[in-house]
Amino acid sequence: MTTATLTNHMVIPRPRILSRKTGLTAAGKWGIFFIFCTAACTGLSLVAGFMTGLACMTAIAFLAAILGLYRPAVGLIGVSMLCTLDTLDRALLFTGGLFPWNTFNYWLLVVMFLSIAFLMKLNDPQSRLLELAVIILLFGLLFTPVLVDGFETTLNVATFFGILVYFSRNARNDSAWFWQAVVSGIIGVGLGCAYILGMSHFNPVNANAWAYFPLTAMFAICLGFRFAPRRGKGQLLLALLALVNLVWIFLSGSRGTLLVGLVCMVYLIVSMRSKVQKIGSIVFGTLLALFMMVSFTALNETAVHRITKLLDPEQSMTGRTSGRSDLAYGGFLLFQEHPFGVGTGGFTVAWAKMGFRESLSGYGYGASREAHAGWIKILTENGFLGALALAAFSISFTVLGWQKRRSGLFTVGLFVTCALCVAWVSTEFAAKGLWFLAAGGTALLNMKGAAGIPPAPPPAPAPAVTPQESS
């Protein structure tokens, strides 16, 4: 298939019906297939070890993403699976050798190259603003003290466009949006449980990183929620999957990720079509959370301790935030000294060379430390221009959603803005789930003709003016 043919097929995707008896679309058939694959890999991880199950699930997801070049619905499900698995893959599988750390990024670069004609025509505000942010990041590479880190940061941000290709190819295929949510939600539930049960058999991933595994599953659920069939319990199923993934986030003990997960849950409850399902989800969620916390007592105690520590007024701010407050304030001091930034990827070196400051506690003095916050990272490394570009990109979802509020998209735009803004308080740009959410939100706010989006009502005709009225 040539690049031109691929690009043309990308603009107007057409869902295919495989079975008129069951009423399942192609996405539905593939979704059920991937659910069985997930169940098999979850069982394999419990029997043969978590690493084995994770490797098999990742291989299936990559095959789906590659097949997605020819079958758009399969591609969307595949990239959703890969984004969900990304944090675990980077920490446990893609650690060197045959599977380098940026394997998924490399594949997205291939997709971007094959779709270059399509990407050059993008004119939506989100794509334009992120293009500006990428240009600023590239400019920061000219004077960065750590070129490798700067290149990796730029790569993580730029691959947003590769994910956007998959979403854009399914702009008219509501079933693909729904089934990617179901599959990713089930992966989060199944492999999340297997991960917790098998933590004692391998080196566990950093809590703040592993929590993005169930959180990305929640992002996928939020993006596909409005496309659940009106007949049946599609929204209720997705809400229950989101609740279980929220419990995994809580048990991880990651406080920043938990706050983003709560933003997701609020959006799902507000977006539910039935009041009965809203009440039922809240009640069932409360009971489920209590049951899961009792089942995993040790993890529950750790999570509760971390939350109470954050709220304990007797501890210093540095202790309550595990040094994050020092990193944030120190990054602001570096920005004051370098308004145009220290260079993309240069935060760790700038922090180590900053020296002692009376306003800081001495946390990480003289050592290399990551910013652990997207806002501080881009402010320190790329100055006020980078921070303004990222802020404009994040807020643009709400602005565009408000402009399309007649189509019911304001809550979508507001949700994406809130999730991104809150997430970048406690994490940087490596989490693929955030770019997955941003790409899905961009496609959702700019797509046309999707059945899941009610058309805007036509403007009321102006009343006719009679000659007597005009006089």
Long-range contacts (C-beta under 8 A, 24 or more apart in sequence): 1-69, 1-70, 3-114, 3-115, 3-116, 3-117, 4-117, 6-69, 6-114, 6-115, 7-115, 7-117, 7-118, 9-72, 9-169, 10-72, 10-115, 10-118, 10-165, 10-168, 10-169, 11-118, 11-168, 12-172, 13-72, 13-73, 13-169, 13-170, 13-171, 13-172, 13-173, 14-172, 14-173, 15-73, 15-172, 15-173, 15-174, 15-175, 15-176, 25-73, 25-173, 25-175, 25-176, 26-71, 26-73, 26-74, 26-175, 27-73, 27-74, 27-76, 27-77, 27-173, 27-175, 27-176, 27-178, 27-179, 27-180, 28-175, 28-179, 30-64, 30-71, 30-73, 30-74, 30-77, 30-179, 31-77, 31-179, 31-180, 31-182, 31-183, 34-60, 34-64, 34-77, 34-81, 34-183, 35-182, 35-183, 35-186, 38-183, 38-186, 38-187, 38-190, 38-191, 39-186, 39-190, 41-190, 41-191, 42-190, 42-191, 42-193, 42-194, 45-191, 45-194, 45-198, 46-194, 46-197, 46-198, 49-198, 49-201, 49-202, 50-191, 50-194, 50-195, 50-198, 50-201, 50-202, 51-92, 51-93, 51-202, 53-191, 53-194, 54-85, 54-88, 54-89, 54-92, 54-93, 54-191, 55-93, 57-81, 57-85, 57-187, 57-191, 58-82, 58-85, 58-89, 58-93, 61-85, 62-107, 65-107, 65-166, 66-107, 68-166, 68-169, 69-111, 69-114, 72-166, 72-169, 72-170, 72-173, 72-176, 73-170, 73-173, 73-175, 73-176, 73-179, 75-166, 75-169, 75-170, 76-166, 76-167, 76-169, 76-170, 76-173, 76-176, 76-177, 76-180, 77-176, 77-179, 77-180, 77-183, 78-166, 79-163, 79-166, 79-436, 80-180, 80-181, 80-183, 80-184, 80-220, 80-436, 81-183, 81-184, 81-187, 82-432, 83-163, 83-184, 83-216, 83-220, 83-432, 83-433, 83-435, 83-436, 84-184, 84-187, 84-188, 84-213, 84-216, 84-217, 84-220, 84-433, 85-187, 85-191, 85-213, 86-212, 86-216, 86-431, 86-432, 86-433, 87-205, 87-209, 87-210, 87-212, 87-213, 87-216, 87-431, 87-432, 87-433, 88-191, 88-195, 88-205, 88-210, 88-213, 90-209, 90-430, 91-205, 91-206, 91-209, 91-210, 92-202, 92-205, 102-152, 102-155, 104-159, 104-432, 105-155, 105-156, 105-159, 107-162, 108-159, 108-161, 108-162, 108-163, 109-155, 109-159, 109-162, 111-162, 111-165, 111-166, 112-158, 112-159, 112-161, 112-162, 112-165, 115-165, 118-165, 118-168, 119-161, 119-164, 119-165, 122-161, 122-164, 124-442, 124-445, 124-446, 125-396, 125-399, 125-400, 126-393, 126-396, 126-397, 126-400, 126-438, 126-441, 126-442, 126-445, 126-446, 127-161, 127-164, 127-442, 129-389, 129-392, 129-393, 129-396, 130-157, 130-160, 130-161, 130-393, 130-438, 132-389, 133-157, 133-386, 133-389, 133-390, 133-393, 134-158, 136-382, 136-385, 136-386, 136-389, 137-344, 137-382, 137-386, 138-344, 140-341, 140-343, 140-344, 140-345, 140-346, 140-381, 140-382, 140-386, 141-343, 141-344, 141-345, 142-343, 143-343, 144-342, 144-343, 144-344, 144-345, 144-346, 144-381, 145-342, 145-343, 145-346, 145-349, 145-350, 146-343, 146-345, 146-346, 146-348, 146-349, 147-345, 148-345, 149-344, 149-345, 149-346, 149-348, 150-343, 150-344, 150-345, 150-346, 150-381, 151-345, 152-345, 152-430, 153-344, 153-345, 153-377, 153-381, 153-428, 153-429, 154-344, 156-429, 156-430, 156-432, 156-435, 157-429, 157-435, 159-432, 159-435, 160-435, 160-438, 160-439, 161-439, 163-432, 163-435, 163-436, 163-439, 163-440, 164-439, 164-442, 164-443, 166-439, 167-439, 167-440, 167-442, 167-443, 167-444, 168-443, 168-447, 171-443, 171-447, 171-448, 171-449, 171-450, 172-447, 172-449, 172-450, 172-451, 174-227, 174-450, 174-451, 174-452, 175-227, 177-223, 177-224, 177-227, 177-452, 178-224, 178-227, 178-228, 178-229, 178-234, 179-224, 180-220, 180-223, 180-224, 181-220, 181-221, 181-222, 181-223, 181-224, 181-225, 181-227, 181-228, 181-238, 182-224, 182-237, 182-238, 182-241, 184-216, 184-217, 184-220, 184-221, 185-217, 185-218, 185-220, 185-221, 185-238, 185-241, 185-242, 185-245, 186-241, 187-217, 188-213, 188-214, 188-216, 188-217, 188-218, 188-241, 188-244, 188-245, 188-248, 189-217, 189-241, 189-244, 189-245, 189-248, 192-217, 192-244, 192-245, 192-248, 193-248, 196-248, 196-251, 196-296, 196-299, 207-252, 207-253, 207-254, 208-252, 208-254, 208-256, 208-257, 208-372, 208-426, 208-427, 209-431, 210-252, 210-254, 211-248, 211-249, 211-252, 211-254, 211-257, 211-258, 212-257, 212-427, 212-431, 212-433, 213-248, 214-245, 214-246, 214-248, 214-249, 214-252, 214-261, 215-245, 215-249, 215-257, 215-260, 215-261, 215-264, 215-433, 216-431, 216-432, 216-433, 216-436, 217-241, 217-242, 217-245, 218-242, 218-245, 218-246, 218-249, 218-261, 218-264, 218-265, 219-264, 219-419, 219-433, 219-434, 219-436, 219-437, 219-440, 220-436, 220-440, 221-245, 221-264, 221-268, 222-264, 222-267, 222-268, 222-415, 222-437, 223-437, 223-440, 223-441, 223-444, 225-267, 225-268, 225-271, 226-271, 226-408, 226-412, 226-452, 226-453, 227-450, 227-452, 230-273, 233-277, 235-271, 235-272, 235-273, 235-274, 235-277, 236-277, 236-280, 236-281, 238-268, 239-268, 239-269, 239-272, 239-277, 239-281, 240-281, 240-284, 240-288, 242-268, 243-281, 243-284, 243-285, 243-288, 243-289, 244-288, 244-292, 246-285, 246-289, 247-288, 247-289, 247-292, 247-293, 250-289, 250-293, 250-303, 251-292, 251-293, 251-296, 251-299, 251-300, 251-303, 252-299, 252-303, 253-299, 253-302, 253-303, 253-306, 254-426, 255-306, 255-307, 255-310, 255-426, 256-422, 256-423, 256-425, 256-426, 256-427, 257-423, 257-426, 257-427, 258-307, 259-422, 259-426, 260-419, 260-422, 260-423, 263-415, 263-418, 263-419, 263-422, 264-415, 264-419, 267-411, 267-415, 270-411, 271-411, 316-361, 318-361, 318-363, 323-363, 323-364, 323-369, 324-372, 324-373, 324-426, 326-360, 326-361, 326-363, 326-364, 327-351, 327-363, 327-364, 327-369, 327-370, 327-371, 327-372, 327-373, 327-376, 328-373, 328-376, 329-359, 329-360, 330-354, 330-357, 330-360, 331-371, 331-373, 331-376, 331-377, 331-379, 331-380, 332-376, 332-379, 332-380, 333-357, 333-359, 334-380, 335-379, 335-380, 335-383, 335-384, 338-380, 338-383, 339-383, 339-384, 340-382, 340-383, 340-384, 340-385, 341-379, 341-380, 341-381, 341-382, 341-383, 341-385, 341-386, 342-380, 342-381, 343-381, 344-381, 344-382, 345-381, 346-380, 346-381, 347-371, 347-376, 347-377, 347-380, 347-381, 350-380, 370-428, 371-428, 372-426, 372-427, 372-428, 373-424, 373-425, 373-426, 373-427, 373-428, 374-423, 374-424, 374-425, 374-427, 374-428, 374-429, 375-424, 375-425, 377-428, 377-429, 390-424, 393-438, 394-420, 394-421, 394-424, 397-438, 397-441, 397-442, 397-445, 400-445, 400-446, 401-445, 404-445, 404-456, 406-456, 406-457, 407-453, 407-454, 407-455, 407-456, 408-453, 408-454, 409-444, 409-445, 409-453, 412-441, 412-444, 412-445, 413-441, 413-445, 415-441, 416-441
